[in-house]
């Protein structure tokens, strides 16, 4: 999951309205949400073992302000600052 974030931060991501993906292997499932607008914004949430999420349209309902310290979230360093701005 971290590799996707590194690629977005390095190369950016641009599309008309952003995009979401479900990334899964035999150990864990993540939703990653890339935002449009050229600001290299992204956030990811790890799903719980009994959690199901429909991804059309994809969403992450609530991102904790300290998400970078939370084991079930990853995201762009500037995500919260951009939201506040």
Phi and psi in degrees as a GROMACS rama.xvg file:
@    title "Ramachandran Plot"
@    xaxis  label "Phi"
@    yaxis  label "Psi"
@TYPE xy
-61.1484  -30.8071  UNK-2
-60.9443  -41.1333  UNK-3
-59.9702  -45.9511  UNK-4
-60.9582  -42.3574  UNK-5
-61.7545  -40.8108  UNK-6
-66.8811  -40.2627  UNK-7
-63.8501  -44.6392  UNK-8
-65.7993  -33.5952  UNK-9
-78.7181  -46.7871  UNK-10
-108.893  -10.3087  UNK-11
81.6221  176.054  UNK-12
-151.829  126.559  UNK-13
-138.403  126.582  UNK-14
-156.174  164.73  UNK-15
-59.2614  -31.1983  UNK-16
-146.688  16.6225  UNK-17
85.0272  -179.95  UNK-18
-160.82  155.533  UNK-19
-128.666  152.528  UNK-20
-141.095  149.871  UNK-21
-103.835  120.398  UNK-22
-111.981  123.885  UNK-23
-142.221  149.712  UNK-24
-138.112  -167.843  UNK-25
-72.219  -9.68737  UNK-26
-107.549  -30.4857  UNK-27
-159.174  161.811  UNK-28
-129.392  135.605  UNK-29
-128.616  145.245  UNK-30
-103.871  128.472  UNK-31
-118.126  134.338  UNK-32
-123.033  115.234  UNK-33
-100.798  134.955  UNK-34
-99.7122  143.793  UNK-35
-77.013  169.64  UNK-36
110.916  -0.828862  UNK-37
74.785  14.0202  UNK-38
-98.2589  5.754  UNK-39
58.8709  39.9868  UNK-40
-92.3447  135.318  UNK-41
-157.456  155.832  UNK-42
-148.865  148.988  UNK-43
-136.009  145.234  UNK-44
-128.818  131.74  UNK-45
-81.5101  131.59  UNK-46
-83.764  148.259  UNK-47
-73.8109  166.689  UNK-48
-63.5855  -23.3401  UNK-49
-116.412  21.0995  UNK-50
-99.9618  139.315  UNK-51
-123.274  138.274  UNK-52
-135.248  132.852  UNK-53
-89.3874  132.52  UNK-54
-108.032  29.9214  UNK-55
-131.111  100.588  UNK-56
-75.6934  152.292  UNK-57
-73.2885  158.577  UNK-58
-160.588  158.662  UNK-59
-129.237  115.847  UNK-60
-67.8457  -48.5042  UNK-61
-138.932  128.798  UNK-62
-109.494  120.045  UNK-63
-64.0665  143.205  UNK-64
-56.3121  -31.0932  UNK-65
-99.5941  34.1367  UNK-66
-55.7322  -29.2407  UNK-67
-69.8685  -15.7191  UNK-68
-101.429  1.08819  UNK-69
-96.1487  131.157  UNK-70
-67.8938  -15.4499  UNK-71
-104.405  12.3458  UNK-72
-137.163  148.731  UNK-73
-140.357  160.798  UNK-74
173.94  177.275  UNK-75
-64.1404  140.288  UNK-76
-58.5563  -32.6087  UNK-77
-95.7163  12.0388  UNK-78
-61.5318  -52.9785  UNK-79
-67.6438  -42.6388  UNK-80
-59.9218  -39.7821  UNK-81
-64.1038  -42.7647  UNK-82
-63.0863  -41.153  UNK-83
-66.8443  -43.1504  UNK-84
